[in-house]
């Protein structure tokens, strides 16, 4: 079981902006923190809410 991603985590790997630095994750490869899309933020918030309710 993986920890739920913070809504504002990196769009590629889900790590928070502070503490991200450079990460390697397909398909982006080496990357720095990047703003998630509105859809990603929404999906992550819904997932968190669903996890809290179960
Ligand atoms: Zn990342």
mmCIF file of the protein (N, C-alpha, C, O) and its ligand, coordinates in Angstrom:
data_MODEL
# 
_entry.id   MODEL 
# 
loop_
_entity.id 
_entity.type 
_entity.pdbx_number_of_molecules 
1 polymer     1 
2 non-polymer 1 
# 
_entity_poly.entity_id                      1 
_entity_poly.type                           'polypeptide(L)' 
_entity_poly.nstd_linkage                   no 
_entity_poly.nstd_monomer                   no 
_entity_poly.pdbx_seq_one_letter_code       
;(UNK)(UNK)(UNK)(UNK)(UNK)(UNK)(UNK)(UNK)(UNK)(UNK)(UNK)(UNK)(UNK)(UNK)(UNK)(UNK)
(UNK)(UNK)(UNK)(UNK)(UNK)(UNK)(UNK)(UNK)(UNK)(UNK)(UNK)(UNK)(UNK)(UNK)(UNK)(UNK)
(UNK)(UNK)(UNK)(UNK)(UNK)(UNK)(UNK)(UNK)(UNK)(UNK)(UNK)(UNK)(UNK)(UNK)(UNK)(UNK)
(UNK)(UNK)(UNK)(UNK)(UNK)(UNK)
;
_entity_poly.pdbx_seq_one_letter_code_can   XXXXXXXXXXXXXXXXXXXXXXXXXXXXXXXXXXXXXXXXXXXXXXXXXXXXXX 
_entity_poly.pdbx_strand_id                 A 
# 
loop_
_entity_poly_seq.entity_id 
_entity_poly_seq.num 
_entity_poly_seq.mon_id 
_entity_poly_seq.hetero 
1 1  UNK n 
1 2  UNK n 
1 3  UNK n 
1 4  UNK n 
1 5  UNK n 
1 6  UNK n 
1 7  UNK n 
1 8  UNK n 
1 9  UNK n 
1 10 UNK n 
1 11 UNK n 
1 12 UNK n 
1 13 UNK n 
1 14 UNK n 
1 15 UNK n 
1 16 UNK n 
1 17 UNK n 
1 18 UNK n 
1 19 UNK n 
1 20 UNK n 
1 21 UNK n 
1 22 UNK n 
1 23 UNK n 
1 24 UNK n 
1 25 UNK n 
1 26 UNK n 
1 27 UNK n 
1 28 UNK n 
1 29 UNK n 
1 30 UNK n 
1 31 UNK n 
1 32 UNK n 
1 33 UNK n 
1 34 UNK n 
1 35 UNK n 
1 36 UNK n 
1 37 UNK n 
1 38 UNK n 
1 39 UNK n 
1 40 UNK n 
1 41 UNK n 
1 42 UNK n 
1 43 UNK n 
1 44 UNK n 
1 45 UNK n 
1 46 UNK n 
1 47 UNK n 
1 48 UNK n 
1 49 UNK n 
1 50 UNK n 
1 51 UNK n 
1 52 UNK n 
1 53 UNK n 
1 54 UNK n 
# 
loop_
_struct_asym.id 
_struct_asym.entity_id 
A 1 
B 2 
# 
loop_
_chem_comp.id 
_chem_comp.type 
_chem_comp.mon_nstd_flag 
UNK 'L-peptide linking' . 
ZN  non-polymer         . 
# 
_pdbx_entity_nonpoly.entity_id   2 
_pdbx_entity_nonpoly.name        ? 
_pdbx_entity_nonpoly.comp_id     ZN 
# 
_pdbx_nonpoly_scheme.asym_id         B 
_pdbx_nonpoly_scheme.entity_id       2 
_pdbx_nonpoly_scheme.mon_id          ZN 
_pdbx_nonpoly_scheme.ndb_seq_num     1 
_pdbx_nonpoly_scheme.pdb_seq_num     101 
_pdbx_nonpoly_scheme.auth_seq_num    101 
_pdbx_nonpoly_scheme.pdb_mon_id      ZN 
_pdbx_nonpoly_scheme.auth_mon_id     ZN 
_pdbx_nonpoly_scheme.pdb_strand_id   A 
_pdbx_nonpoly_scheme.pdb_ins_code    . 
# 
loop_
_atom_site.group_PDB 
_atom_site.id 
_atom_site.type_symbol 
_atom_site.label_atom_id 
_atom_site.label_alt_id 
_atom_site.label_comp_id 
_atom_site.label_asym_id 
_atom_site.label_entity_id 
_atom_site.label_seq_id 
_atom_site.pdbx_PDB_ins_code 
_atom_site.Cartn_x 
_atom_site.Cartn_y 
_atom_site.Cartn_z 
_atom_site.occupancy 
_atom_site.B_iso_or_equiv 
_atom_site.pdbx_formal_charge 
_atom_site.auth_seq_id 
_atom_site.auth_comp_id 
_atom_site.auth_asym_id 
_atom_site.auth_atom_id 
_atom_site.pdbx_PDB_model_num 
ATOM   1   N  N  . UNK A 1 1  ? 0.865   -1.206 0.000   1.00 0.00 ? 1   UNK A N  1 
ATOM   2   C  CA . UNK A 1 1  ? 0.000   0.000  0.000   1.00 0.00 ? 1   UNK A CA 1 
ATOM   3   C  C  . UNK A 1 1  ? 0.884   1.232  0.000   1.00 0.00 ? 1   UNK A C  1 
ATOM   4   O  O  . UNK A 1 1  ? 1.765   1.377  0.847   1.00 0.00 ? 1   UNK A O  1 
ATOM   5   N  N  . UNK A 1 2  ? 0.647   2.106  -0.942  1.00 0.00 ? 2   UNK A N  1 
ATOM   6   C  CA . UNK A 1 2  ? 1.458   3.318  -1.035  1.00 0.00 ? 2   UNK A CA 1 
ATOM   7   C  C  . UNK A 1 2  ? 0.752   4.475  -0.334  1.00 0.00 ? 2   UNK A C  1 
ATOM   8   O  O  . UNK A 1 2  ? -0.477  4.516  -0.277  1.00 0.00 ? 2   UNK A O  1 
ATOM   9   N  N  . UNK A 1 3  ? 1.511   5.386  0.182   1.00 0.00 ? 3   UNK A N  1 
ATOM   10  C  CA . UNK A 1 3  ? 0.935   6.566  0.826   1.00 0.00 ? 3   UNK A CA 1 
ATOM   11  C  C  . UNK A 1 3  ? 0.220   7.408  -0.216  1.00 0.00 ? 3   UNK A C  1 
ATOM   12  O  O  . UNK A 1 3  ? 0.631   7.463  -1.375  1.00 0.00 ? 3   UNK A O  1 
ATOM   13  N  N  . UNK A 1 4  ? -0.838  8.055  0.200   1.00 0.00 ? 4   UNK A N  1 
ATOM   14  C  CA . UNK A 1 4  ? -1.574  8.894  -0.737  1.00 0.00 ? 4   UNK A CA 1 
ATOM   15  C  C  . UNK A 1 4  ? -0.746  10.121 -1.097  1.00 0.00 ? 4   UNK A C  1 
ATOM   16  O  O  . UNK A 1 4  ? -0.048  10.702 -0.266  1.00 0.00 ? 4   UNK A O  1 
ATOM   17  N  N  . UNK A 1 5  ? -0.851  10.484 -2.350  1.00 0.00 ? 5   UNK A N  1 
ATOM   18  C  CA . UNK A 1 5  ? -0.093  11.619 -2.846  1.00 0.00 ? 5   UNK A CA 1 
ATOM   19  C  C  . UNK A 1 5  ? -0.717  12.928 -2.382  1.00 0.00 ? 5   UNK A C  1 
ATOM   20  O  O  . UNK A 1 5  ? -1.934  13.103 -2.443  1.00 0.00 ? 5   UNK A O  1 
ATOM   21  N  N  . UNK A 1 6  ? 0.117   13.835 -1.923  1.00 0.00 ? 6   UNK A N  1 
ATOM   22  C  CA . UNK A 1 6  ? -0.380  15.150 -1.567  1.00 0.00 ? 6   UNK A CA 1 
ATOM   23  C  C  . UNK A 1 6  ? -0.917  15.845 -2.820  1.00 0.00 ? 6   UNK A C  1 
ATOM   24  O  O  . UNK A 1 6  ? -0.300  15.753 -3.881  1.00 0.00 ? 6   UNK A O  1 
ATOM   25  N  N  . UNK A 1 7  ? -2.064  16.544 -2.718  1.00 0.00 ? 7   UNK A N  1 
ATOM   26  C  CA . UNK A 1 7  ? -2.692  17.111 -3.919  1.00 0.00 ? 7   UNK A CA 1 
ATOM   27  C  C  . UNK A 1 7  ? -1.767  18.001 -4.738  1.00 0.00 ? 7   UNK A C  1 
ATOM   28  O  O  . UNK A 1 7  ? -1.863  18.056 -5.964  1.00 0.00 ? 7   UNK A O  1 
ATOM   29  N  N  . UNK A 1 8  ? -0.876  18.690 -4.051  1.00 0.00 ? 8   UNK A N  1 
ATOM   30  C  CA . UNK A 1 8  ? -0.002  19.605 -4.778  1.00 0.00 ? 8   UNK A CA 1 
ATOM   31  C  C  . UNK A 1 8  ? 1.366   18.997 -5.071  1.00 0.00 ? 8   UNK A C  1 
ATOM   32  O  O  . UNK A 1 8  ? 2.315   19.724 -5.362  1.00 0.00 ? 8   UNK A O  1 
ATOM   33  N  N  . UNK A 1 9  ? 1.476   17.682 -5.000  1.00 0.00 ? 9   UNK A N  1 
ATOM   34  C  CA . UNK A 1 9  ? 2.745   17.020 -5.312  1.00 0.00 ? 9   UNK A CA 1 
ATOM   35  C  C  . UNK A 1 9  ? 3.080   17.124 -6.793  1.00 0.00 ? 9   UNK A C  1 
ATOM   36  O  O  . UNK A 1 9  ? 2.235   17.447 -7.627  1.00 0.00 ? 9   UNK A O  1 
ATOM   37  N  N  . UNK A 1 10 ? 4.323   16.842 -7.083  1.00 0.00 ? 10  UNK A N  1 
ATOM   38  C  CA . UNK A 1 10 ? 4.819   16.898 -8.458  1.00 0.00 ? 10  UNK A CA 1 
ATOM   39  C  C  . UNK A 1 10 ? 3.908   16.126 -9.418  1.00 0.00 ? 10  UNK A C  1 
ATOM   40  O  O  . UNK A 1 10 ? 3.394   15.061 -9.074  1.00 0.00 ? 10  UNK A O  1 
ATOM   41  N  N  . UNK A 1 11 ? 3.715   16.662 -10.601 1.00 0.00 ? 11  UNK A N  1 
ATOM   42  C  CA . UNK A 1 11 ? 2.816   16.008 -11.558 1.00 0.00 ? 11  UNK A CA 1 
ATOM   43  C  C  . UNK A 1 11 ? 3.392   14.684 -12.059 1.00 0.00 ? 11  UNK A C  1 
ATOM   44  O  O  . UNK A 1 11 ? 2.647   13.831 -12.542 1.00 0.00 ? 11  UNK A O  1 
ATOM   45  N  N  . UNK A 1 12 ? 4.686   14.506 -11.952 1.00 0.00 ? 12  UNK A N  1 
ATOM   46  C  CA . UNK A 1 12 ? 5.303   13.280 -12.463 1.00 0.00 ? 12  UNK A CA 1 
ATOM   47  C  C  . UNK A 1 12 ? 5.430   12.203 -11.398 1.00 0.00 ? 12  UNK A C  1 
ATOM   48  O  O  . UNK A 1 12 ? 5.184   11.029 -11.673 1.00 0.00 ? 12  UNK A O  1 
ATOM   49  N  N  . UNK A 1 13 ? 5.813   12.591 -10.182 1.00 0.00 ? 13  UNK A N  1 
ATOM   50  C  CA . UNK A 1 13 ? 6.110   11.570 -9.174  1.00 0.00 ? 13  UNK A CA 1 
ATOM   51  C  C  . UNK A 1 13 ? 5.347   11.777 -7.879  1.00 0.00 ? 13  UNK A C  1 
ATOM   52  O  O  . UNK A 1 13 ? 5.348   10.886 -7.029  1.00 0.00 ? 13  UNK A O  1 
ATOM   53  N  N  . UNK A 1 14 ? 4.693   12.924 -7.694  1.00 0.00 ? 14  UNK A N  1 
ATOM   54  C  CA . UNK A 1 14 ? 3.863   13.120 -6.518  1.00 0.00 ? 14  UNK A CA 1 
ATOM   55  C  C  . UNK A 1 14 ? 4.584   13.620 -5.284  1.00 0.00 ? 14  UNK A C  1 
ATOM   56  O  O  . UNK A 1 14 ? 3.965   13.811 -4.237  1.00 0.00 ? 14  UNK A O  1 
ATOM   57  N  N  . UNK A 1 15 ? 5.895   13.836 -5.396  1.00 0.00 ? 15  UNK A N  1 
ATOM   58  C  CA . UNK A 1 15 ? 6.652   14.336 -4.245  1.00 0.00 ? 15  UNK A CA 1 
ATOM   59  C  C  . UNK A 1 15 ? 6.382   15.830 -4.063  1.00 0.00 ? 15  UNK A C  1 
ATOM   60  O  O  . UNK A 1 15 ? 6.234   16.565 -5.039  1.00 0.00 ? 15  UNK A O  1 
ATOM   61  N  N  . UNK A 1 16 ? 6.321   16.267 -2.809  1.00 0.00 ? 16  UNK A N  1 
ATOM   62  C  CA . UNK A 1 16 ? 6.092   17.684 -2.526  1.00 0.00 ? 16  UNK A CA 1 
ATOM   63  C  C  . UNK A 1 16 ? 7.237   18.536 -3.069  1.00 0.00 ? 16  UNK A C  1 
ATOM   64  O  O  . UNK A 1 16 ? 8.363   18.066 -3.226  1.00 0.00 ? 16  UNK A O  1 
ATOM   65  N  N  . UNK A 1 17 ? 6.920   19.801 -3.351  1.00 0.00 ? 17  UNK A N  1 
ATOM   66  C  CA . UNK A 1 17 ? 7.911   20.685 -3.953  1.00 0.00 ? 17  UNK A CA 1 
ATOM   67  C  C  . UNK A 1 17 ? 9.150   20.843 -3.074  1.00 0.00 ? 17  UNK A C  1 
ATOM   68  O  O  . UNK A 1 17 ? 10.279  20.765 -3.559  1.00 0.00 ? 17  UNK A O  1 
ATOM   69  N  N  . UNK A 1 18 ? 8.927   21.067 -1.760  1.00 0.00 ? 18  UNK A N  1 
ATOM   70  C  CA . UNK A 1 18 ? 10.090  21.115 -0.868  1.00 0.00 ? 18  UNK A CA 1 
ATOM   71  C  C  . UNK A 1 18 ? 10.528  19.678 -0.643  1.00 0.00 ? 18  UNK A C  1 
ATOM   72  O  O  . UNK A 1 18 ? 9.718   18.823 -0.286  1.00 0.00 ? 18  UNK A O  1 
ATOM   73  N  N  . UNK A 1 19 ? 11.798  19.417 -0.850  1.00 0.00 ? 19  UNK A N  1 
ATOM   74  C  CA . UNK A 1 19 ? 12.297  18.060 -0.719  1.00 0.00 ? 19  UNK A CA 1 
ATOM   75  C  C  . UNK A 1 19 ? 12.258  17.281 -2.021  1.00 0.00 ? 19  UNK A C  1 
ATOM   76  O  O  . UNK A 1 19 ? 12.582  16.093 -2.031  1.00 0.00 ? 19  UNK A O  1 
ATOM   77  N  N  . UNK A 1 20 ? 11.874  17.912 -3.111  1.00 0.00 ? 20  UNK A N  1 
ATOM   78  C  CA . UNK A 1 20 ? 11.839  17.205 -4.384  1.00 0.00 ? 20  UNK A CA 1 
ATOM   79  C  C  . UNK A 1 20 ? 13.218  17.140 -5.027  1.00 0.00 ? 20  UNK A C  1 
ATOM   80  O  O  . UNK A 1 20 ? 13.720  16.053 -5.312  1.00 0.00 ? 20  UNK A O  1 
ATOM   81  N  N  . UNK A 1 21 ? 13.830  18.289 -5.254  1.00 0.00 ? 21  UNK A N  1 
ATOM   82  C  CA . UNK A 1 21 ? 15.100  18.382 -5.988  1.00 0.00 ? 21  UNK A CA 1 
ATOM   83  C  C  . UNK A 1 21 ? 14.951  17.616 -7.302  1.00 0.00 ? 21  UNK A C  1 
ATOM   84  O  O  . UNK A 1 21 ? 13.933  17.765 -7.978  1.00 0.00 ? 21  UNK A O  1 
ATOM   85  N  N  . UNK A 1 22 ? 15.934  16.805 -7.678  1.00 0.00 ? 22  UNK A N  1 
ATOM   86  C  CA . UNK A 1 22 ? 15.804  16.064 -8.934  1.00 0.00 ? 22  UNK A CA 1 
ATOM   87  C  C  . UNK A 1 22 ? 15.423  14.635 -8.654  1.00 0.00 ? 22  UNK A C  1 
ATOM   88  O  O  . UNK A 1 22 ? 16.001  13.995 -7.775  1.00 0.00 ? 22  UNK A O  1 
ATOM   89  N  N  . UNK A 1 23 ? 14.462  14.130 -9.385  1.00 0.00 ? 23  UNK A N  1 
ATOM   90  C  CA . UNK A 1 23 ? 14.000  12.759 -9.228  1.00 0.00 ? 23  UNK A CA 1 
ATOM   91  C  C  . UNK A 1 23 ? 13.947  12.113 -10.603 1.00 0.00 ? 23  UNK A C  1 
ATOM   92  O  O  . UNK A 1 23 ? 13.739  12.781 -11.616 1.00 0.00 ? 23  UNK A O  1 
ATOM   93  N  N  . UNK A 1 24 ? 14.140  10.800 -10.615 1.00 0.00 ? 24  UNK A N  1 
ATOM   94  C  CA . UNK A 1 24 ? 13.994  10.081 -11.871 1.00 0.00 ? 24  UNK A CA 1 
ATOM   95  C  C  . UNK A 1 24 ? 12.735  9.249  -11.820 1.00 0.00 ? 24  UNK A C  1 
ATOM   96  O  O  . UNK A 1 24 ? 12.551  8.423  -10.926 1.00 0.00 ? 24  UNK A O  1 
ATOM   97  N  N  . UNK A 1 25 ? 11.874  9.476  -12.786 1.00 0.00 ? 25  UNK A N  1 
ATOM   98  C  CA . UNK A 1 25 ? 10.616  8.737  -12.825 1.00 0.00 ? 25  UNK A CA 1 
ATOM   99  C  C  . UNK A 1 25 ? 10.123  8.720  -14.259 1.00 0.00 ? 25  UNK A C  1 
ATOM   100 O  O  . UNK A 1 25 ? 9.999   9.779  -14.875 1.00 0.00 ? 25  UNK A O  1 
ATOM   101 N  N  . UNK A 1 26 ? 9.837   7.539  -14.812 1.00 0.00 ? 26  UNK A N  1 
ATOM   102 C  CA . UNK A 1 26 ? 9.269   7.521  -16.159 1.00 0.00 ? 26  UNK A CA 1 
ATOM   103 C  C  . UNK A 1 26 ? 7.852   8.091  -16.150 1.00 0.00 ? 26  UNK A C  1 
ATOM   104 O  O  . UNK A 1 26 ? 7.186   7.954  -15.124 1.00 0.00 ? 26  UNK A O  1 
ATOM   105 N  N  . UNK A 1 27 ? 7.340   8.717  -17.206 1.00 0.00 ? 27  UNK A N  1 
ATOM   106 C  CA . UNK A 1 27 ? 8.044   8.880  -18.475 1.00 0.00 ? 27  UNK A CA 1 
ATOM   107 C  C  . UNK A 1 27 ? 8.886   10.145 -18.528 1.00 0.00 ? 27  UNK A C  1 
ATOM   108 O  O  . UNK A 1 27 ? 9.508   10.423 -19.554 1.00 0.00 ? 27  UNK A O  1 
ATOM   109 N  N  . UNK A 1 28 ? 8.922   10.918 -17.448 1.00 0.00 ? 28  UNK A N  1 
ATOM   110 C  CA . UNK A 1 28 ? 9.599   12.211 -17.496 1.00 0.00 ? 28  UNK A CA 1 
ATOM   111 C  C  . UNK A 1 28 ? 11.111  12.058 -17.433 1.00 0.00 ? 28  UNK A C  1 
ATOM   112 O  O  . UNK A 1 28 ? 11.830  12.920 -17.938 1.00 0.00 ? 28  UNK A O  1 
ATOM   113 N  N  . UNK A 1 29 ? 11.629  10.957 -16.810 1.00 0.00 ? 29  UNK A N  1 
ATOM   114 C  CA . UNK A 1 29 ? 13.067  10.836 -16.604 1.00 0.00 ? 29  UNK A CA 1 
ATOM   115 C  C  . UNK A 1 29 ? 13.501  11.803 -15.516 1.00 0.00 ? 29  UNK A C  1 
ATOM   116 O  O  . UNK A 1 29 ? 12.744  12.057 -14.579 1.00 0.00 ? 29  UNK A O  1 
ATOM   117 N  N  . UNK A 1 30 ? 14.718  12.352 -15.627 1.00 0.00 ? 30  UNK A N  1 
ATOM   118 C  CA . UNK A 1 30 ? 15.179  13.331 -14.651 1.00 0.00 ? 30  UNK A CA 1 
ATOM   119 C  C  . UNK A 1 30 ? 14.372  14.598 -14.788 1.00 0.00 ? 30  UNK A C  1 
ATOM   120 O  O  . UNK A 1 30 ? 14.206  15.125 -15.888 1.00 0.00 ? 30  UNK A O  1 
ATOM   121 N  N  . UNK A 1 31 ? 13.870  15.086 -13.672 1.00 0.00 ? 31  UNK A N  1 
ATOM   122 C  CA . UNK A 1 31 ? 13.017  16.271 -13.741 1.00 0.00 ? 31  UNK A CA 1 
ATOM   123 C  C  . UNK A 1 31 ? 13.053  17.004 -12.412 1.00 0.00 ? 31  UNK A C  1 
ATOM   124 O  O  . UNK A 1 31 ? 13.422  16.434 -11.386 1.00 0.00 ? 31  UNK A O  1 
ATOM   125 N  N  . UNK A 1 32 ? 12.676  18.240 -12.439 1.00 0.00 ? 32  UNK A N  1 
ATOM   126 C  CA . UNK A 1 32 ? 12.477  19.004 -11.212 1.00 0.00 ? 32  UNK A CA 1 
ATOM   127 C  C  . UNK A 1 32 ? 10.972  19.084 -10.964 1.00 0.00 ? 32  UNK A C  1 
ATOM   128 O  O  . UNK A 1 32 ? 10.170  18.732 -11.829 1.00 0.00 ? 32  UNK A O  1 
ATOM   129 N  N  . UNK A 1 33 ? 10.599  19.551 -9.770  1.00 0.00 ? 33  UNK A N  1 
ATOM   130 C  CA . UNK A 1 33 ? 9.184   19.606 -9.402  1.00 0.00 ? 33  UNK A CA 1 
ATOM   131 C  C  . UNK A 1 33 ? 8.389   20.387 -10.436 1.00 0.00 ? 33  UNK A C  1 
ATOM   132 O  O  . UNK A 1 33 ? 8.809   21.456 -10.879 1.00 0.00 ? 33  UNK A O  1 
ATOM   133 N  N  . UNK A 1 34 ? 7.252   19.851 -10.812 1.00 0.00 ? 34  UNK A N  1 
ATOM   134 C  CA . UNK A 1 34 ? 6.406   20.538 -11.785 1.00 0.00 ? 34  UNK A CA 1 
ATOM   135 C  C  . UNK A 1 34 ? 4.974   20.567 -11.280 1.00 0.00 ? 34  UNK A C  1 
ATOM   136 O  O  . UNK A 1 34 ? 4.481   19.590 -10.716 1.00 0.00 ? 34  UNK A O  1 
ATOM   137 N  N  . UNK A 1 35 ? 4.326   21.680 -11.485 1.00 0.00 ? 35  UNK A N  1 
ATOM   138 C  CA . UNK A 1 35 ? 2.938   21.876 -11.057 1.00 0.00 ? 35  UNK A CA 1 
ATOM   139 C  C  . UNK A 1 35 ? 2.042   20.780 -11.625 1.00 0.00 ? 35  UNK A C  1 
ATOM   140 O  O  . UNK A 1 35 ? 2.057   20.539 -12.832 1.00 0.00 ? 35  UNK A O  1 
ATOM   141 N  N  . UNK A 1 36 ? 1.262   20.114 -10.774 1.00 0.00 ? 36  UNK A N  1 
ATOM   142 C  CA . UNK A 1 36 ? 0.320   19.120 -11.301 1.00 0.00 ? 36  UNK A CA 1 
ATOM   143 C  C  . UNK A 1 36 ? -0.821  19.790 -12.052 1.00 0.00 ? 36  UNK A C  1 
ATOM   144 O  O  . UNK A 1 36 ? -1.097  20.973 -11.849 1.00 0.00 ? 36  UNK A O  1 
ATOM   145 N  N  . UNK A 1 37 ? -1.473  19.042 -12.909 1.00 0.00 ? 37  UNK A N  1 
ATOM   146 C  CA . UNK A 1 37 ? -2.616  19.598 -13.635 1.00 0.00 ? 37  UNK A CA 1 
ATOM   147 C  C  . UNK A 1 37 ? -3.808  19.719 -12.694 1.00 0.00 ? 37  UNK A C  1 
ATOM   148 O  O  . UNK A 1 37 ? -3.839  19.072 -11.647 1.00 0.00 ? 37  UNK A O  1 
ATOM   149 N  N  . UNK A 1 38 ? -4.771  20.526 -13.052 1.00 0.00 ? 38  UNK A N  1 
ATOM   150 C  CA . UNK A 1 38 ? -5.989  20.672 -12.248 1.00 0.00 ? 38  UNK A CA 1 
ATOM   151 C  C  . UNK A 1 38 ? -6.675  19.321 -12.069 1.00 0.00 ? 38  UNK A C  1 
ATOM   152 O  O  . UNK A 1 38 ? -7.199  19.022 -10.996 1.00 0.00 ? 38  UNK A O  1 
ATOM   153 N  N  . UNK A 1 39 ? -6.670  18.506 -13.126 1.00 0.00 ? 39  UNK A N  1 
ATOM   154 C  CA . UNK A 1 39 ? -7.286  17.182 -13.031 1.00 0.00 ? 39  UNK A CA 1 
ATOM   155 C  C  . UNK A 1 39 ? -6.561  16.305 -12.019 1.00 0.00 ? 39  UNK A C  1 
ATOM   156 O  O  . UNK A 1 39 ? -7.190  15.561 -11.268 1.00 0.00 ? 39  UNK A O  1 
ATOM   157 N  N  . UNK A 1 40 ? -5.237  16.397 -12.004 1.00 0.00 ? 40  UNK A N  1 
ATOM   158 C  CA . UNK A 1 40 ? -4.465  15.597 -11.044 1.00 0.00 ? 40  UNK A CA 1 
ATOM   159 C  C  . UNK A 1 40 ? -4.766  16.020 -9.614  1.00 0.00 ? 40  UNK A C  1 
ATOM   160 O  O  . UNK A 1 40 ? -4.955  15.177 -8.736  1.00 0.00 ? 40  UNK A O  1 
ATOM   161 N  N  . UNK A 1 41 ? -4.810  17.324 -9.383  1.00 0.00 ? 41  UNK A N  1 
ATOM   162 C  CA . UNK A 1 41 ? -5.095  17.843 -8.045  1.00 0.00 ? 41  UNK A CA 1 
ATOM   163 C  C  . UNK A 1 41 ? -6.468  17.352 -7.592  1.00 0.00 ? 41  UNK A C  1 
ATOM   164 O  O  . UNK A 1 41 ? -6.639  16.896 -6.461  1.00 0.00 ? 41  UNK A O  1 
ATOM   165 N  N  . UNK A 1 42 ? -7.433  17.452 -8.487  1.00 0.00 ? 42  UNK A N  1 
ATOM   166 C  CA . UNK A 1 42 ? -8.795  17.045 -8.171  1.00 0.00 ? 42  UNK A CA 1 
ATOM   167 C  C  . UNK A 1 42 ? -8.859  15.547 -7.857  1.00 0.00 ? 42  UNK A C  1 
ATOM   168 O  O  . UNK A 1 42 ? -9.481  15.136 -6.877  1.00 0.00 ? 42  UNK A O  1 
ATOM   169 N  N  . UNK A 1 43 ? -8.210  14.740 -8.700  1.00 0.00 ? 43  UNK A N  1 
ATOM   170 C  CA . UNK A 1 43 ? -8.231  13.287 -8.500  1.00 0.00 ? 43  UNK A CA 1 
ATOM   171 C  C  . UNK A 1 43 ? -7.567  12.918 -7.182  1.00 0.00 ? 43  UNK A C  1 
ATOM   172 O  O  . UNK A 1 43 ? -8.034  12.024 -6.476  1.00 0.00 ? 43  UNK A O  1 
ATOM   173 N  N  . UNK A 1 44 ? -6.480  13.604 -6.850  1.00 0.00 ? 44  UNK A N  1 
ATOM   174 C  CA . UNK A 1 44 ? -5.779  13.301 -5.600  1.00 0.00 ? 44  UNK A CA 1 
ATOM   175 C  C  . UNK A 1 44 ? -6.616  13.693 -4.393  1.00 0.00 ? 44  UNK A C  1 
ATOM   176 O  O  . UNK A 1 44 ? -6.634  12.984 -3.387  1.00 0.00 ? 44  UNK A O  1 
ATOM   177 N  N  . UNK A 1 45 ? -7.305  14.815 -4.492  1.00 0.00 ? 45  UNK A N  1 
ATOM   178 C  CA . UNK A 1 45 ? -8.151  15.243 -3.390  1.00 0.00 ? 45  UNK A CA 1 
ATOM   179 C  C  . UNK A 1 45 ? -9.306  14.264 -3.194  1.00 0.00 ? 45  UNK A C  1 
ATOM   180 O  O  . UNK A 1 45 ? -9.670  13.937 -2.064  1.00 0.00 ? 45  UNK A O  1 
ATOM   181 N  N  . UNK A 1 46 ? -9.874  13.802 -4.300  1.00 0.00 ? 46  UNK A N  1 
ATOM   182 C  CA . UNK A 1 46 ? -10.963 12.827 -4.210  1.00 0.00 ? 46  UNK A CA 1 
ATOM   183 C  C  . UNK A 1 46 ? -10.467 11.517 -3.604  1.00 0.00 ? 46  UNK A C  1 
ATOM   184 O  O  . UNK A 1 46 ? -11.166 10.896 -2.804  1.00 0.00 ? 46  UNK A O  1 
ATOM   185 N  N  . UNK A 1 47 ? -9.264  11.098 -3.985  1.00 0.00 ? 47  UNK A N  1 
ATOM   186 C  CA . UNK A 1 47 ? -8.703  9.853  -3.454  1.00 0.00 ? 47  UNK A CA 1 
ATOM   187 C  C  . UNK A 1 47 ? -8.479  9.963  -1.954  1.00 0.00 ? 47  UNK A C  1 
ATOM   188 O  O  . UNK A 1 47 ? -8.731  9.014  -1.212  1.00 0.00 ? 47  UNK A O  1 
ATOM   189 N  N  . UNK A 1 48 ? -8.007  11.118 -1.512  1.00 0.00 ? 48  UNK A N  1 
ATOM   190 C  CA . UNK A 1 48 ? -7.798  11.325 -0.084  1.00 0.00 ? 48  UNK A CA 1 
ATOM   191 C  C  . UNK A 1 48 ? -9.126  11.282 0.673   1.00 0.00 ? 48  UNK A C  1 
ATOM   192 O  O  . UNK A 1 48 ? -9.237  10.683 1.743   1.00 0.00 ? 48  UNK A O  1 
ATOM   193 N  N  . UNK A 1 49 ? -10.114 11.930 0.091   1.00 0.00 ? 49  UNK A N  1 
ATOM   194 C  CA . UNK A 1 49 ? -11.426 11.968 0.745   1.00 0.00 ? 49  UNK A CA 1 
ATOM   195 C  C  . UNK A 1 49 ? -12.004 10.544 0.814   1.00 0.00 ? 49  UNK A C  1 
ATOM   196 O  O  . UNK A 1 49 ? -12.558 10.143 1.837   1.00 0.00 ? 49  UNK A O  1 
ATOM   197 N  N  . UNK A 1 50 ? -11.869 9.791  -0.278  1.00 0.00 ? 50  UNK A N  1 
ATOM   198 C  CA . UNK A 1 50 ? -12.380 8.429  -0.314  1.00 0.00 ? 50  UNK A CA 1 
ATOM   199 C  C  . UNK A 1 50 ? -11.670 7.565  0.721   1.00 0.00 ? 50  UNK A C  1 
ATOM   200 O  O  . UNK A 1 50 ? -12.302 6.738  1.378   1.00 0.00 ? 50  UNK A O  1 
ATOM   201 N  N  . UNK A 1 51 ? -10.376 7.751  0.868   1.00 0.00 ? 51  UNK A N  1 
ATOM   202 C  CA . UNK A 1 51 ? -9.606  6.955  1.825   1.00 0.00 ? 51  UNK A CA 1 
ATOM   203 C  C  . UNK A 1 51 ? -10.022 7.280  3.255   1.00 0.00 ? 51  UNK A C  1 
ATOM   204 O  O  . UNK A 1 51 ? -10.030 6.407  4.123   1.00 0.00 ? 51  UNK A O  1 
ATOM   205 N  N  . UNK A 1 52 ? -10.365 8.537  3.491   1.00 0.00 ? 52  UNK A N  1 
ATOM   206 C  CA . UNK A 1 52 ? -10.760 8.938  4.830   1.00 0.00 ? 52  UNK A CA 1 
ATOM   207 C  C  . UNK A 1 52 ? -12.122 8.348  5.205   1.00 0.00 ? 52  UNK A C  1 
ATOM   208 O  O  . UNK A 1 52 ? -12.400 8.074  6.373   1.00 0.00 ? 52  UNK A O  1 
ATOM   209 N  N  . UNK A 1 53 ? -12.964 8.160  4.179   1.00 0.00 ? 53  UNK A N  1 
ATOM   210 C  CA . UNK A 1 53 ? -14.321 7.702  4.437   1.00 0.00 ? 53  UNK A CA 1 
ATOM   211 C  C  . UNK A 1 53 ? -14.462 6.190  4.517   1.00 0.00 ? 53  UNK A C  1 
ATOM   212 O  O  . UNK A 1 53 ? -15.547 5.678  4.794   1.00 0.00 ? 53  UNK A O  1 
ATOM   213 N  N  . UNK A 1 54 ? -13.367 5.474  4.275   1.00 0.00 ? 54  UNK A N  1 
ATOM   214 C  CA . UNK A 1 54 ? -13.488 4.012  4.316   1.00 0.00 ? 54  UNK A CA 1 
ATOM   215 C  C  . UNK A 1 54 ? -12.789 3.442  5.542   1.00 0.00 ? 54  UNK A C  1 
ATOM   216 O  O  . UNK A 1 54 ? -12.787 2.227  5.743   1.00 0.00 ? 54  UNK A O  1 
HETATM 217 ZN ZN . ZN  B 2 .  ? 8.663   14.808 -9.517  1.00 0.00 ? 101 ZN  A ZN 1 
# 
